[in-house]
Each structure stands twice: as C-alpha cells, then as structure tokens.
C-alpha cells in the first residue's frame, strides 16, 4: 500500500526519530545554574560545554561548537578541586594531623565529603554536592544474588571490594568518634557505613589523577586523588583520546582532545584502556562494543578439561606460575590471548615432550599433536564458558520479572554478559574453523 504521508510527513517523522536520540539540554535546571555560578566565583570560565541527558549514557556534557584536535575541552582552576590539601585546610585539619596512626588520603577525602554533605546549606561546597549521585551502580551497592550472576573473576573482585569497604569503615570508627565535637548529633549516626560507602564510591568513580607530595599526617598510601566539579560529568568512551593533567603554569586541571568533536555532540574522555569487567567494578557501567573487552579464564575452568592421569600436571602449573602465565588469561574479540594459548600448549605437552617447556614459553611449535590437543582443549573451554553465559542470561531473564526493584543491577549484569557472549561466540567460530594464534 502506498504511503499517504507525503514529503512533509516524512520530514516530520525523520525529525521525530532524530529527537528521540538527541540530547536533552539540562543546563537551565537550577542545580546546574547554581553549580556554574559557584564555579565562576572560583575562577572557572566556560563558554561551550552544556549539561545534557543522553539516551545511551545518561547525564554528560555536550559542546555547543566544533572542537578541533589539541583544543581545550575544559580548564578547571585549582580552587575548584577537592584534594587532601582542601581537607587539611578545613576544620578537619587539626583532627587529622593530631590522629595516630595516620589515616589514609582516601579516608580523609571520604570523611570530608560526609561531613560537608551533613553541613547542608552551610557547606561552601553545597552546589557541587547537590549534583552528586545519591547512590551508585557499582557492585559494592549490589544485592548478593546479583553479584553471584557476575563472571567468576569479577565476582571475586566485587566480594573483595565489599570486604575492603567494610574493613575501612570498621577500622575508621575510632577516628570517626574523635570528630564528635563537630556535631550536635552522635558521630555514629552521621559517619555510618552507608555514608562511607557513598563517599568511597564518589572518590572511586569521580576523581581525576593528581599526584601530591607525601605528608606525615597521612599513611603511606598514594595521595593521587582530586575531585573535579563539573569536569566529572564527562563520560568515558574507549574510542577517544585526550591529554589530561594538572598544569603547574595555569594552576588548572586541563583536558585537551586529540580528535574532533562535532557541535552538539557529547564530549567524551577516556578513563583508560579498561575492559568491561573493570569498568563495571570501578565505575558502575558497561561500554557497548568496547574494543578492550575480554573474557577471563580461570584455572578452575581449565582444570575441568585436563587429564587426571597427567603425572606432570603439578609441575606444569608451577612453571606457569613462576613465569607469570597464570594471570590475565583471556579470550578477546580476536580470539585467545597469546598468554592463554601458551599456557594451554604447555599444559598439553605429552610426557615425552615435557623437556621442551621452555621452548613453548618462547613461542615455539613443539609438534602437530600438541597443536591439535591445545586446539581441542581451547574449544572445550570456550564452549563451557559460552554455555555458562547462556545459562546465566536465562537466570537474568527470570529475575527481570521477579526483581523489578533491582532493574538497574539486572540491566548492567545482562549487558556485561551479552558483551562477553559475543566474544565467546566469535572465538568459538574461529576455533571450530581450526583457528590458531600464530607466534
């Protein structure tokens, strides 16, 4: 049937479809007006960045003009940054310098965020605190049943992260209690575990790297954090390149783009060449089509498919461990990593070939038999991981209907699993066709 929409109708439809994906300008909202006014009072000048809501990433910054390679994206004055220097110059300074044993730079920043948030309208940092998230999507906020759906390596890291935050809270209680004179209420009701978790995630997800000289009032942990209001609204893309650093000359934290950015496009920066497991664990999101994405293969998975009659298996594992071949064994978009393939080749050495283990680690081909056995083992591992991922995705689908209050967590773990399934399917196809990584 011929369409009766006509040229005007087609234009209207095209415009409507485009608007669904266009960013929604948020710079007129009171919170962002106050933030920009506050930043201006501290020396920040900006004429081309606007806060906006994007369909794929959520809140971010768009540019109102074309940005050329080498051009400044943002230059944030030192007065706008929150660092340990800021904390020491505040009312917390005397408590930190007088406390023994010294607290970490991380805890100093977390404590400052909590106490400033409690201060409310009295805080000079209120315009910044007002636009910070009230909760985070990192696994440290997740329900246990959702953490259990993560791939084994990141699940282990998530549990370790949870334990680390809890340990930080428990070990910080004596210091928190020493701050009682700052509050009308009990310090325990203000400096809670939930408050520390929020502050910890704020520092972990929103700071820029800025190295500071060691101070005797802090523990030996590196002092490398700086909270950067407004700048921290810039989202991550693995496909962009920028230069970011604090300029001693301008006394500003500056970011310059290495590529072009079109007018009204979102401006991205790159947090680093991180895989999706790292991005989810540290920042609480998954990047679709991430070229750095990979699937980690654990020793336990490999063990399931090795012969129990191999009397040299313990020695093989020891050699792999001693030579650094048991860490970061991965499958990527281009197949098995060199390290994983090498480890499998050594594990597949026959009794009569074992003396050639050094040649394997150097990349030599030992025999056709070893190559075939390695390829067969790689197929089994890849199909195992694919089946496990398929099973988890079915479980996620079931939870989507029964756990609507966990929708954000379900979406993230599903996105991670789907990205990994693409990799496993591609690798399985390569292996099925006799693919091998050349040395």
C-alpha positions as CSV (number, residue, x, y, z in Angstrom):
1,X,0.0,0.0,0.0
2,X,1.4,3.4,-1.0
3,X,2.2,5.7,1.9
4,X,0.0,8.8,2.1
5,X,2.4,10.6,4.4
6,X,3.9,12.8,1.7
7,X,7.1,14.8,1.9
8,X,6.0,16.9,4.9
9,X,5.0,13.8,6.8
10,X,8.4,12.1,6.0
11,X,10.3,15.1,7.2
12,X,8.2,15.2,10.4
13,X,8.8,11.5,11.0
14,X,12.6,12.0,10.4
15,X,12.6,14.9,12.8
16,X,10.7,12.9,15.5
17,X,13.1,9.9,15.2
18,X,16.1,12.2,15.4
19,X,14.7,14.0,18.5
20,X,14.4,10.7,20.3
21,X,18.1,10.3,20.2
22,X,19.0,14.0,20.6
23,X,20.5,15.1,23.9
24,X,18.2,16.9,26.3
25,X,19.8,20.2,27.5
26,X,19.8,20.4,31.3
27,X,21.9,23.5,31.8
28,X,18.7,25.5,32.6
29,X,18.0,23.4,35.7
30,X,18.5,25.2,39.0
31,X,21.1,22.8,40.3
32,X,23.4,23.3,37.2
33,X,22.8,27.0,37.2
34,X,24.0,27.2,40.8
35,X,26.9,25.0,40.0
36,X,28.1,27.1,37.1
37,X,27.6,30.3,39.1
38,X,29.6,28.8,42.0
39,X,32.4,27.7,39.7
40,X,32.6,31.1,38.1
41,X,33.1,32.6,41.5
42,X,36.2,30.3,41.8
43,X,37.7,31.4,38.5
44,X,36.2,28.9,36.1
45,X,35.4,30.2,32.6
46,X,33.4,28.1,30.2
47,X,31.5,29.0,27.1
48,X,31.0,25.8,25.1
49,X,30.0,23.0,27.4
50,X,26.4,22.3,28.5
51,X,25.0,19.7,30.8
52,X,22.7,17.3,28.9
53,X,20.9,13.9,29.2
54,X,21.9,11.4,26.6
55,X,19.9,8.4,25.5
56,X,22.9,6.0,25.7
57,X,25.0,7.3,28.6
58,X,22.7,9.4,30.8
59,X,24.0,12.7,32.1
60,X,27.0,14.1,30.4
61,X,28.4,17.3,28.7
62,X,27.9,18.4,25.1
63,X,29.7,21.0,23.2
64,X,28.0,24.0,21.6
65,X,30.7,24.4,18.9
66,X,33.2,22.3,16.9
67,X,36.2,21.1,18.9
68,X,39.4,20.6,17.0
69,X,42.4,18.3,17.9
70,X,44.6,19.9,20.5
71,X,41.9,22.2,21.7
72,X,41.0,22.6,25.4
73,X,37.9,20.7,26.5
74,X,38.0,22.1,30.0
75,X,40.3,24.0,32.3
76,X,39.3,23.8,35.9
77,X,41.1,26.1,38.4
78,X,42.8,24.6,41.4
79,X,40.3,26.5,43.7
80,X,37.5,24.3,42.3
81,X,39.3,21.0,43.1
82,X,38.8,19.0,46.3
83,X,42.1,17.4,47.4
84,X,43.7,16.4,50.6
85,X,45.1,19.9,50.8
86,X,41.5,21.1,50.8
87,X,40.7,18.8,53.6
88,X,43.7,19.8,55.7
89,X,42.9,23.4,55.4
90,X,39.4,22.8,56.6
91,X,38.0,22.2,60.2
92,X,39.2,18.5,59.8
93,X,42.8,19.5,59.6
94,X,43.6,19.6,63.3
95,X,41.8,16.2,63.8
96,X,43.8,14.5,61.0
97,X,47.2,16.0,62.0
98,X,46.6,15.0,65.6
99,X,45.5,11.5,64.9
100,X,47.7,8.4,65.4
101,X,48.1,6.1,63.5
102,X,47.8,8.4,60.4
103,X,44.7,7.9,58.3
104,X,44.8,7.4,54.5
105,X,44.4,10.2,51.9
106,X,41.3,8.2,50.7
107,X,39.7,8.2,54.2
108,X,40.4,12.0,54.6
109,X,38.5,12.7,51.4
110,X,35.7,10.4,52.3
111,X,35.3,12.0,55.7
112,X,35.3,15.5,54.2
113,X,32.5,14.5,51.7
114,X,30.4,13.1,54.5
115,X,30.8,16.0,56.9
116,X,30.2,18.6,54.1
117,X,27.1,16.8,53.0
118,X,25.8,16.8,56.6
119,X,26.5,20.5,56.8
120,X,23.9,21.1,54.0
121,X,23.3,24.7,53.3
122,X,26.2,25.7,55.5
123,X,28.7,23.9,53.3
124,X,30.7,26.1,50.8
125,X,30.7,23.0,48.5
126,X,26.9,22.7,48.5
127,X,26.5,23.5,44.8
128,X,28.8,20.6,43.9
129,X,27.4,18.2,46.5
130,X,23.9,18.9,45.2
131,X,24.6,17.4,41.8
132,X,26.5,14.3,43.0
133,X,24.6,11.0,42.8
134,X,22.8,9.9,45.9
135,X,23.7,6.2,45.1
136,X,25.9,4.3,42.7
137,X,25.7,1.4,40.3
138,X,29.0,-0.2,41.3
139,X,28.7,-3.8,42.6
140,X,29.6,-2.6,46.1
141,X,25.9,-1.4,46.2
142,X,24.5,-4.6,44.7
143,X,22.4,-7.3,46.3
144,X,24.3,-10.6,46.9
145,X,22.1,-12.5,44.4
146,X,23.1,-10.1,41.6
147,X,26.8,-10.3,42.5
148,X,26.5,-14.0,42.1
149,X,25.5,-13.6,38.5
150,X,28.8,-11.9,37.6
151,X,31.5,-13.8,35.8
152,X,33.7,-15.6,38.4
153,X,36.8,-13.3,38.2
154,X,34.8,-10.0,38.6
155,X,32.5,-11.7,41.2
156,X,35.6,-12.4,43.3
157,X,36.8,-8.9,42.9
158,X,33.4,-7.5,43.8
159,X,33.3,-9.5,47.0
160,X,36.9,-8.4,47.9
161,X,35.8,-4.8,47.2
162,X,32.8,-5.1,49.5
163,X,35.1,-6.6,52.2
164,X,37.6,-3.7,51.7
165,X,35.0,-1.0,52.2
166,X,33.6,-2.7,55.3
167,X,37.1,-3.1,56.7
168,X,37.8,0.6,56.0
169,X,34.6,1.5,57.9
170,X,35.4,-0.7,61.0
171,X,39.0,0.4,61.2
172,X,37.9,4.1,60.9
173,X,35.4,4.1,63.8
174,X,37.9,5.3,66.4
175,X,38.8,8.3,64.1
176,X,35.1,9.0,63.4
177,X,34.4,9.1,67.1
178,X,37.1,11.6,67.6
179,X,35.1,14.0,65.5
180,X,32.1,14.1,67.9
181,X,32.7,17.7,68.9
182,X,31.9,18.8,65.3
183,X,28.3,17.5,65.5
184,X,25.2,18.1,67.6
185,X,24.1,14.5,66.9
186,X,26.2,11.4,67.6
187,X,29.0,10.9,65.2
188,X,27.9,7.3,64.8
189,X,24.6,8.4,63.3
190,X,26.4,10.6,60.7
191,X,29.6,8.7,59.8
192,X,27.7,5.5,59.1
193,X,28.7,2.6,56.8
194,X,26.2,3.7,54.2
195,X,27.7,7.3,54.3
196,X,31.2,5.9,53.9
197,X,30.2,3.6,51.1
198,X,28.7,6.6,49.3
199,X,31.8,8.7,49.8
200,X,34.1,5.9,48.8
201,X,32.2,5.4,45.5
202,X,32.2,9.2,44.9
203,X,36.0,9.2,45.2
204,X,36.5,6.0,43.3
205,X,34.3,6.9,40.4
206,X,34.7,10.7,40.1
207,X,38.2,11.7,40.9
208,X,41.0,12.6,38.4
209,X,44.6,11.5,38.9
210,X,46.6,14.2,40.6
211,X,49.7,13.2,42.5
212,X,50.5,15.0,45.7
213,X,53.7,15.0,47.8
214,X,53.6,12.6,50.8
215,X,52.6,14.2,54.1
216,X,53.5,12.9,57.6
217,X,49.9,13.2,58.7
218,X,48.8,10.6,56.2
219,X,49.5,6.9,55.8
220,X,51.9,5.5,53.2
221,X,49.1,5.1,50.6
222,X,49.5,7.2,47.5
223,X,47.8,10.6,47.5
224,X,46.6,10.7,43.9
225,X,43.0,12.0,44.1
226,X,41.3,15.2,43.1
227,X,37.5,15.7,42.9
228,X,36.8,17.9,39.9
229,X,33.3,19.5,39.9
230,X,31.7,19.8,36.5
231,X,34.7,18.1,34.8
232,X,33.5,14.8,36.4
233,X,30.4,15.0,34.3
234,X,32.5,14.0,31.2
235,X,31.7,10.4,30.3
236,X,34.0,7.6,29.1
237,X,34.5,6.3,25.6
238,X,37.2,3.7,24.8
239,X,37.5,5.2,21.3
240,X,38.6,8.7,22.2
241,X,42.0,10.0,23.2
242,X,42.7,13.0,25.4
243,X,45.6,14.6,27.2
244,X,44.7,15.3,30.9
245,X,46.9,16.7,33.6
246,X,47.2,19.4,36.2
247,X,49.1,22.4,34.7
248,X,51.6,24.0,37.1
249,X,51.7,27.0,34.8
250,X,48.0,27.8,34.7
251,X,47.2,26.1,38.1
252,X,44.3,24.4,36.4
253,X,43.4,20.8,35.7
254,X,43.3,20.7,31.9
255,X,41.9,18.2,29.3
256,X,42.7,18.6,25.6
257,X,41.1,16.5,22.9
258,X,43.2,14.6,20.4
259,X,40.3,14.3,17.9
260,X,37.4,16.3,16.6
261,X,34.1,16.7,18.3
262,X,31.1,17.9,16.4
263,X,28.9,20.7,17.5
264,X,26.1,19.5,19.9
265,X,27.8,16.1,20.3
266,X,28.6,14.6,23.6
267,X,32.2,15.3,24.7
268,X,33.9,12.1,25.9
269,X,37.2,11.4,27.7
270,X,38.9,8.1,28.2
271,X,39.4,6.7,31.7
272,X,41.9,4.2,30.3
273,X,42.1,1.0,28.2
274,X,39.8,-0.9,30.6
275,X,37.8,-4.0,29.8
276,X,34.1,-4.0,30.8
277,X,34.7,-6.0,34.0
278,X,37.0,-3.3,35.2
279,X,34.6,-0.5,34.1
280,X,31.7,-2.2,36.0
281,X,33.7,-2.8,39.1
282,X,35.3,0.6,39.4
283,X,32.8,2.9,37.7
284,X,29.5,1.1,37.6
285,X,28.8,0.9,33.8
286,X,29.5,-1.3,30.8
287,X,30.7,0.2,27.5
288,X,28.9,-1.4,24.4
289,X,31.3,-2.5,21.7
290,X,34.3,-2.0,24.0
291,X,37.4,-3.0,21.9
292,X,39.2,-3.7,25.2
293,X,36.5,-6.2,26.3
294,X,37.7,-9.7,27.1
295,X,36.6,-12.8,28.9
296,X,38.8,-14.1,31.7
297,X,39.5,-17.8,32.0
298,X,40.2,-19.1,35.5
299,X,42.4,-22.0,36.5
300,X,39.4,-23.9,37.8
301,X,37.7,-23.9,34.3
302,X,40.9,-25.2,32.6
303,X,41.3,-27.9,35.3
304,X,37.9,-29.4,34.4
305,X,39.3,-30.5,31.0
306,X,42.8,-31.7,31.8
307,X,43.6,-35.4,32.1
308,X,43.8,-36.6,35.7
309,X,46.4,-39.1,34.6
310,X,49.0,-36.5,33.8
311,X,51.7,-37.0,36.4
312,X,53.4,-33.8,35.5
313,X,50.4,-31.5,35.9
314,X,51.5,-30.1,39.3
315,X,54.9,-29.2,37.8
316,X,53.3,-27.6,34.8
317,X,51.2,-25.4,36.9
318,X,54.2,-24.4,39.0
319,X,56.1,-23.5,35.8
320,X,53.3,-21.4,34.6
321,X,53.0,-19.6,37.9
322,X,56.7,-19.0,38.2
323,X,56.8,-17.5,34.7
324,X,53.8,-15.3,35.1
325,X,51.4,-17.3,32.9
326,X,48.5,-17.7,35.3
327,X,47.4,-14.1,35.4
328,X,45.1,-12.4,32.8
329,X,44.3,-15.5,30.8
330,X,41.7,-14.1,28.4
331,X,39.6,-14.6,25.3
332,X,39.1,-11.4,23.2
333,X,37.5,-10.3,20.0
334,X,40.4,-11.6,18.1
335,X,40.4,-15.0,19.8
336,X,42.5,-16.5,22.6
337,X,45.2,-14.3,24.0
338,X,48.8,-15.2,23.4
339,X,49.3,-15.9,27.1
340,X,46.3,-18.2,27.4
341,X,47.2,-20.1,24.3
342,X,50.8,-20.5,25.5
343,X,49.6,-21.8,28.9
344,X,47.3,-24.3,27.2
345,X,50.2,-25.5,25.0
346,X,52.4,-26.1,28.0
347,X,49.6,-28.0,29.8
348,X,49.0,-30.2,26.8
349,X,52.6,-31.3,26.5
350,X,52.9,-35.1,26.4
351,X,55.3,-36.9,28.8
352,X,57.9,-37.2,26.0
353,X,57.6,-33.5,25.2
354,X,57.8,-32.0,28.7
355,X,61.5,-31.2,28.4
356,X,60.6,-28.6,25.7
357,X,58.5,-26.5,28.1
358,X,61.0,-23.5,27.8
359,X,60.5,-23.5,24.0
360,X,56.8,-23.4,24.5
361,X,57.0,-20.3,26.6
362,X,59.3,-18.7,24.0
363,X,56.7,-19.4,21.3
364,X,58.0,-22.4,19.5
365,X,55.7,-25.1,17.9
366,X,56.6,-28.4,19.5
367,X,54.5,-30.9,17.5
368,X,51.4,-31.3,15.4
369,X,50.0,-33.4,18.2
370,X,50.5,-30.7,20.8
371,X,48.8,-28.1,18.5
372,X,45.8,-30.4,17.9
373,X,45.4,-31.2,21.6
374,X,45.7,-27.5,22.5
375,X,43.1,-26.5,20.0
376,X,40.7,-29.2,21.3
377,X,41.2,-28.0,24.8
378,X,40.6,-24.4,23.8
379,X,37.3,-25.4,22.1
380,X,36.1,-27.2,25.2
381,X,36.9,-24.2,27.4
382,X,35.3,-21.7,25.1
383,X,32.1,-23.8,24.7
384,X,32.0,-24.3,28.5
385,X,32.1,-20.5,29.1
386,X,29.5,-20.0,26.4
387,X,27.1,-22.5,28.0
388,X,27.7,-20.9,31.4
389,X,26.9,-17.4,30.0
390,X,23.8,-18.7,28.2
391,X,22.6,-20.3,31.5
392,X,23.2,-17.0,33.4
393,X,21.4,-14.9,30.8
394,X,18.3,-17.2,31.2
395,X,18.5,-16.7,35.0
396,X,18.8,-12.9,34.5
397,X,15.7,-13.0,32.2
398,X,13.8,-14.8,35.0
399,X,15.0,-12.2,37.6
400,X,13.9,-9.3,35.4
401,X,10.3,-10.2,36.0
402,X,10.6,-11.1,39.7
403,X,13.1,-8.4,40.9
404,X,11.8,-5.2,39.3
405,X,13.4,-3.1,42.2
406,X,16.8,-4.4,41.1
407,X,16.2,-3.4,37.4
408,X,19.4,-1.3,37.2
409,X,21.6,-4.1,38.5
410,X,19.9,-6.6,36.2
411,X,20.5,-4.3,33.2
412,X,24.2,-4.0,34.0
413,X,24.9,-7.7,34.6
414,X,23.0,-8.6,31.5
415,X,24.9,-6.0,29.4
416,X,28.2,-7.4,30.7
417,X,27.2,-11.0,29.9
418,X,25.9,-10.2,26.5
419,X,29.1,-8.4,25.5
420,X,31.1,-11.4,26.7
421,X,28.7,-13.8,24.8
422,X,29.6,-12.0,21.6
423,X,33.3,-12.6,22.2
424,X,32.8,-16.3,23.1
425,X,30.6,-16.9,20.0
426,X,33.2,-15.2,17.8
427,X,36.1,-17.2,19.3
428,X,34.1,-20.5,19.2
429,X,33.6,-20.0,15.5
430,X,37.3,-19.3,15.0
431,X,38.2,-22.4,16.9
432,X,35.7,-24.5,15.0
433,X,37.3,-23.5,11.8
434,X,40.7,-24.6,13.1
435,X,41.8,-21.1,14.1
436,X,45.2,-20.8,15.8
437,X,47.2,-17.8,17.0
438,X,50.5,-17.6,15.1
439,X,53.6,-16.9,17.1
